[in-house]
Amino acid sequence: MDSERDELSDLASDIRVTAQDVAADAARVAEIERTKAALPVTDPRLPELAKESEALATKIALTTKVETALVREAQPGS
């Protein structure tokens, strides 16, 4: 029983950390997008900002898939 409780505690911790990572990455994407929207289309920083935003969005998609698997694993009867 203790090992099951420990496993659920570990899963809860993993879910919490994963959620914090997603939130931080999403906040950075929002910041980048606000910056991009305020820049003229000819600004030389735009390509690098777009690349960073795209990379973070890809990371968010992958991380949320991991998070979904963790949540499913934590559900009773799984």
Rosetta silent file (secondary structure, phi, psi, omega in degrees, C-alpha in Angstrom):
SEQUENCE: MDSERDELSDLASDIRVTAQDVAADAARVAEIERTKAALPVTDPRLPELAKESEALATKIALTTKVETALVREAQPGS
SCORE:     score description
SCORE:     0.000 S_00000001
   1 L     0.000  -40.078  179.300    0.000    0.000    0.000 S_00000001
   2 H   -64.037  -36.883  179.783    2.839    2.393    0.803 S_00000001
   3 H   -66.577  -35.755  177.309    4.434    1.779   -2.585 S_00000001
   4 H   -66.988  -41.827  178.490    1.127    2.644   -4.301 S_00000001
   5 H   -64.358  -41.535  177.584    0.857    5.804   -2.210 S_00000001
   6 H   -63.413  -40.790  179.889    4.472    6.699   -3.048 S_00000001
   7 H   -63.995  -43.049  178.067    3.801    6.131   -6.737 S_00000001
   8 H   -64.709  -37.101  177.333    0.738    8.407   -6.630 S_00000001
   9 H   -64.904  -42.056  177.113    2.774   11.022   -4.774 S_00000001
  10 H   -63.782  -42.204  178.392    5.489   10.810   -7.437 S_00000001
  11 H   -63.008  -43.418  178.938    2.870   11.089  -10.186 S_00000001
  12 H   -60.449  -41.685  177.867    1.300   14.112   -8.504 S_00000001
  13 H   -64.433  -44.131  178.762    4.702   15.750   -8.292 S_00000001
  14 H   -62.219  -41.227  179.164    5.451   14.953  -11.940 S_00000001
  15 H   -65.106  -43.303  179.785    2.083   16.360  -13.023 S_00000001
  16 H   -61.516  -47.311  179.964    2.643   19.525  -10.997 S_00000001
  17 H   -64.157  -42.012  179.070    6.136   20.092  -12.443 S_00000001
  18 H   -62.681  -43.797  178.862    4.915   19.372  -15.958 S_00000001
  19 H   -62.541  -39.911  177.730    2.036   21.825  -15.571 S_00000001
  20 H   -65.102  -39.323  177.201    4.430   24.498  -14.324 S_00000001
  21 H   -62.644  -45.029  179.357    6.710   23.903  -17.312 S_00000001
  22 H   -61.979  -45.430 -179.252    3.799   24.239  -19.741 S_00000001
  23 H   -62.084  -42.142  179.456    2.606   27.429  -18.044 S_00000001
  24 H   -65.470  -43.106  178.548    6.089   28.974  -18.139 S_00000001
  25 H   -65.438  -40.618  178.907    6.558   28.093  -21.804 S_00000001
  26 H   -64.566  -38.825  177.456    3.095   29.410  -22.664 S_00000001
  27 H   -63.369  -40.447  178.220    3.856   32.677  -20.863 S_00000001
  28 H   -65.690  -41.689  177.174    7.052   33.041  -22.897 S_00000001
  29 H   -59.936  -44.710  179.263    5.157   32.362  -26.137 S_00000001
  30 H   -60.595  -41.879  178.150    2.626   35.043  -25.166 S_00000001
  31 H   -62.144  -45.962  178.645    5.451   37.471  -24.439 S_00000001
  32 H   -60.450  -45.780 -177.318    7.109   36.731  -27.786 S_00000001
  33 H   -65.456  -36.854  175.459    3.836   37.137  -29.661 S_00000001
  34 H   -63.396  -42.911  178.855    3.138   40.499  -27.992 S_00000001
  35 H   -62.045  -47.723 -179.590    6.623   41.642  -28.970 S_00000001
  36 H   -59.431  -41.237 -178.130    6.191   40.429  -32.554 S_00000001
  37 H   -64.493  -26.727 -178.149    2.836   42.189  -32.870 S_00000001
  38 H   -88.551   -9.938 -177.027    4.423   45.492  -31.865 S_00000001
  39 L   -92.467  149.248  172.320    7.313   45.263  -34.328 S_00000001
  40 L   -68.071  151.723 -175.860    7.255   46.398  -37.933 S_00000001
  41 L   -62.725  -17.194 -179.922    7.242   43.494  -40.389 S_00000001
  42 L   -92.474    1.157 -178.191   10.714   44.490  -41.572 S_00000001
  43 L   -63.984  129.018 -177.559   12.286   44.227  -38.112 S_00000001
  44 L   -68.384  -11.302  177.779   15.295   41.899  -38.297 S_00000001
  45 L   -80.175  -18.596 -174.800   14.391   40.342  -34.919 S_00000001
  46 H   -57.246  -46.303 -178.890   11.163   38.833  -36.240 S_00000001
  47 H   -59.062  -42.058 -179.596   12.619   35.652  -37.766 S_00000001
  48 H   -68.759  -39.683  177.007   14.410   34.678  -34.557 S_00000001
  49 H   -63.715  -42.339  178.874   11.371   35.491  -32.419 S_00000001
  50 H   -62.586  -41.414  179.231    9.145   33.441  -34.719 S_00000001
  51 H   -63.757  -42.972  178.764   11.576   30.530  -34.551 S_00000001
  52 H   -64.224  -43.142  179.246   11.673   30.669  -30.738 S_00000001
  53 H   -62.041  -43.817  179.060    7.883   30.817  -30.514 S_00000001
  54 H   -62.644  -42.913  179.476    7.507   27.846  -32.860 S_00000001
  55 H   -63.065  -42.257  178.512   10.045   25.793  -30.888 S_00000001
  56 H   -65.959  -40.197  178.949    8.268   26.533  -27.624 S_00000001
  57 H   -62.191  -39.973  176.816    4.876   25.670  -29.120 S_00000001
  58 H   -63.766  -43.842  178.535    6.267   22.326  -30.279 S_00000001
  59 H   -61.930  -42.203  178.702    7.704   21.702  -26.824 S_00000001
  60 H   -59.978  -44.818 -179.666    4.356   22.574  -25.215 S_00000001
  61 H   -59.654  -43.650  179.681    2.553   20.088  -27.471 S_00000001
  62 H   -68.277  -41.811 -178.449    4.953   17.305  -26.536 S_00000001
  63 H   -65.380  -38.914  179.615    4.917   18.155  -22.838 S_00000001
  64 H   -68.669  -28.396  173.940    1.129   18.179  -22.679 S_00000001
  65 H   -65.681  -42.135  176.473    1.067   14.691  -24.223 S_00000001
  66 H   -62.726  -43.988 -179.936    3.351   13.504  -21.426 S_00000001
  67 H   -60.532  -42.248  178.466    1.152   15.287  -18.900 S_00000001
  68 H   -60.374  -42.522  178.104   -1.953   13.579  -20.279 S_00000001
  69 H   -63.218  -40.924  178.361   -0.278   10.183  -19.891 S_00000001
  70 H   -63.642  -42.643  179.297    0.686   11.015  -16.301 S_00000001
  71 H   -62.433  -44.154  179.086   -2.866   12.104  -15.484 S_00000001
  72 H   -61.499  -42.501 -179.371   -4.289    8.899  -16.964 S_00000001
  73 H   -63.851  -30.945 -178.326   -1.805    6.826  -14.989 S_00000001
  74 H   -79.094  -14.226 -177.136   -2.830    8.569  -11.768 S_00000001
  75 L   -72.216  142.502  178.289   -6.526    7.808  -12.245 S_00000001
  76 L   -58.355  139.923  177.770   -8.000    5.003  -10.155 S_00000001
  77 L    81.597    7.051 -178.952   -8.249    1.729  -11.989 S_00000001
  78 L   -90.236    0.000    0.000   -5.618    2.605  -14.558 S_00000001
